[in-house]
Amino acid sequence: MSEQEVKNLEEIFEQKIARDEKIEPKDWMPEKYRKTHIRQMSQHAHSEIIGMLPEGNWITRAPSLRRKVALLAKVQDEAGHGLYLYSACETLGISREELYEQLHTGKAKYSSIFNYPTVTWADMGAIGWLVDGAAIINQVPLCSTSFGPYARAMVRVCKEESFHQRQGYEIMLTLCRGSEEQKQMAQDALNRWWWPSLMMLGPTDDASTHTEQSMKWKLKRKTNDELRQQFIDQTIPQADILGLTIPDKDLKWNEETGHYDFGEINWDEFWQVVKGHGPCNKERLQTRVDAWENGAWVRDAAMAYSEKKAAKKVQKAS
Amino acid sequence: MSDNKKNWPLWEVFVRSKNGLEHRHFGSLHAADEEMALENARDVYTRRSEGVSIWVVQSKNITASNPEENGEMFEPAADKVYRHPTFYDLPDEVKHM
């Protein structure tokens, strides 16, 4: 294809997206569109898979059967969300093995929030309330993104995600209405998860390298700073109902802007965790790699069994 | 990674959400055989009673049209307006037609 032909195709492609038409896997697309989508969708899938680990930590120690079945169902949903997203990603011509390899070798990233430890039961509440809350704000606009398989997967993800946040908030509410120690435990969890949750919405707009292109492709509908402000504005009244204090002394309602002003985010910490120096980076990745490698014999046995069954069928038929 | 071993093939999943409706494409998954594909499809795509029937078919068995040939494939239908009822001029007095 000549340079001019590619340019024409790109123009038709951009117009299609501007008209809100969806792009489907077999349609022509610029190489950069394909690569960006593989990067973002796989990163999203990896986050769901690694995101099971901090909560998996508490399944056996949930304080009641009601809490246990809910947490189990939430973690199972996360596995499901990872699978929807991996298969949507595979429609772009990358194999599941390649995707796993990128995760396991550290070439692909996942959300850095999952590199923090879950040290008390209240962390299950704070994660559902804050981490899933921030995730929902990130994900809802993706239901109308331009790539069809991604948009369809996100519709399903968002539908299922709202129970995650509600179960988390209910845990916080129960603790806050409990003993002084329980309320303290909830406050401590909020103190530890608040800032990482704000970081989850991504670097500030002036430091975000992909924003402009992603807005054009409708991979993003709002900038990171807009999403963060939305998250803060809607979360503070929820903290008030719990009777908890947001750990930010600069937090203040701004009558003029109609939004909350908030303090400086520690971006050094964010980049440290992204680069692999968070409290649990090594442990999370190792757990994931071990799960994959220790499960190899099961996958091989299932394949051998299916081949044996198929061979028997052929024999019977002949 | 098990480089020499065969990886589980890819399957496409179709779900009928209730009787009276058609099976609709829900997504795909990997499984060693058709039995496992059905069970995985149940766990991945119908955790909240989204279905009453599931079809799975290995992705390699699907033949798809090529969007680059959409012109030859679908445009001939565009100039056949006489296949639509509005093409025919009838006076307003004619009822039930």
Chai-1 contact restraints between the chains, C-beta under 6 A:
chainA,res_idxA,chainB,res_idxB,connection_type,confidence,min_distance_angstrom,max_distance_angstrom,comment,restraint_id
A,K26,B,P67,contact,1.0,0.0,6.0,A-B,restraint_1
A,D27,B,P67,contact,1.0,0.0,6.0,A-B,restraint_2
A,G80,B,V44,contact,1.0,0.0,6.0,A-B,restraint_3
A,L83,B,V44,contact,1.0,0.0,6.0,A-B,restraint_4
A,Y84,B,G27,contact,1.0,0.0,6.0,A-B,restraint_5
A,S87,B,G27,contact,1.0,0.0,6.0,A-B,restraint_6
A,S87,B,S28,contact,1.0,0.0,6.0,A-B,restraint_7
A,E97,B,N7,contact,1.0,0.0,6.0,A-B,restraint_8
A,A296,B,S2,contact,1.0,0.0,6.0,A-B,restraint_9
A,D300,B,K5,contact,1.0,0.0,6.0,A-B,restraint_10
A,A302,B,A32,contact,1.0,0.0,6.0,A-B,restraint_11
A,M303,B,K6,contact,1.0,0.0,6.0,A-B,restraint_12
A,M303,B,A32,contact,1.0,0.0,6.0,A-B,restraint_13
A,S306,B,A32,contact,1.0,0.0,6.0,A-B,restraint_14
A,S306,B,D33,contact,1.0,0.0,6.0,A-B,restraint_15
